[in-house]
Amino acid sequence: MSRGVVEPALFRRFPALAGRLPHRPFLDGPTPVERLKVPGVPELFVKRDERCTKLYGGNKPRKLEFVLGDALARGARRLVTTGGIGTHHGLATAIFARACGLATTLVLVDQPVTAEVRESLRLFAAYGAEVVDARNVPGAAWRGARVLARSFARGERPYLVPTGGSSPTGNLGFASAACELAEQVRAGLLPEPAAIFAPVGSGGTVAGLAVGLRLAGLRSQVVGVLATDILPPSPASLSRAARATVRRLRVLDRSILSPDFAPADFALATGQLGPGYGAATDAAREAQALAGRAGLALDLTYSAKCFAELLARGRAGALPRGPVLFWHTFNAVDPRLGAPGAGHLAALPPRLRRIAEGEAA
């Protein structure tokens, strides 16, 4: 099946949504599930989202299918979003927005500088994103408001994409992903997982998964592994996000049941964060190396910390009985291959340009 005609599993589950819920298809089709052999976790599977599209992989494209669909339906000409100076979400937004003919503005806050962060800054420039150096969260709020006002004044109908693409609209990408997983379970490609491990940044991935699992009739518990200390989600905020996502669906299809969510429905592991967002830990490095031997490439900001939590629970005998699924949310597609040009680093704010060039901040 070619990209562009791939129907989301959410539409197969609830046909009345097709044609009513804006959606811009990016995924090449359902992503594979595979058995993973790792010491200490006897029945481990992986959901391989890392190459879900040819442009960019990981968890971002699933959210952006619905976010971009909504933005285009509203006549937007510019997307505005926020993140760290190495934000994968921001890069994915710039890539897919460009593919849809939209401009992107990224309002960025500081995080630990690594080679990956420098590469992200170079790629922001290569994909033509406007970059605003906000330094911190208060600065992002102030500068983001100025960007939106300026864009409105230019008639661009700017569309604000929340950090990480997590919103009642963006979360639908992972409600659909859970429906996709349910189809794979029923097809016998894997047993129903007792637990699903996924990293938590802005929280939309786990909130969307929780909604989709309920709607698809799976009983799997979602275990979110916190990877940020910048406005971190809590079980209470995740439950609110899940309820808002259900309301978004029921506006369009009242036949969809309205499951309730409470903070107790969200297991949030907080012990892998380390010094903070973007800071590598020894446990994450060990998990990255072990996963690499099993054929998975993990990043130290999100996915390796999630895998480290799974391993720690396996060694402690603290995993639930039954199959465990690791949802691979890291991008494994090289975005440099599709970049429209080498980029113009001079377009970056001066401080961020120095960082991109390898100088001190």
Secondary structure, DSSP 4 states (H G I P E B T S, - for coil): --TTSPPPHHHHH-GGGTTTS-------SPPPEEEEEETTEEEEEEEE-TTSSSS--SSHHHHHHHHHHHHHHTT-SEEEEEEETT-HHHHHHHHHHHHTT-EEEEEEE-----HHHHHHHHHHHHTT-EEEEEESHHHHHHHHHHHHHHHHHTT---EEE-GGG-STTTTHHHHHHHHHHHHHHHTTSSPPPSEEEEEESSSHHHHHHHHHHHHHT--PEEEEEE---SS---HHHHHHHHHHHHHHHHTT-TTS------GGG-EEE-TT-TTSTT---HHHHHHHHHHHHTT----TTTHHHHHHHHHHHHHTT-SPSS-EEEEE-S--S-TTTT-SSS--GGGS-HHHHHHHTT---
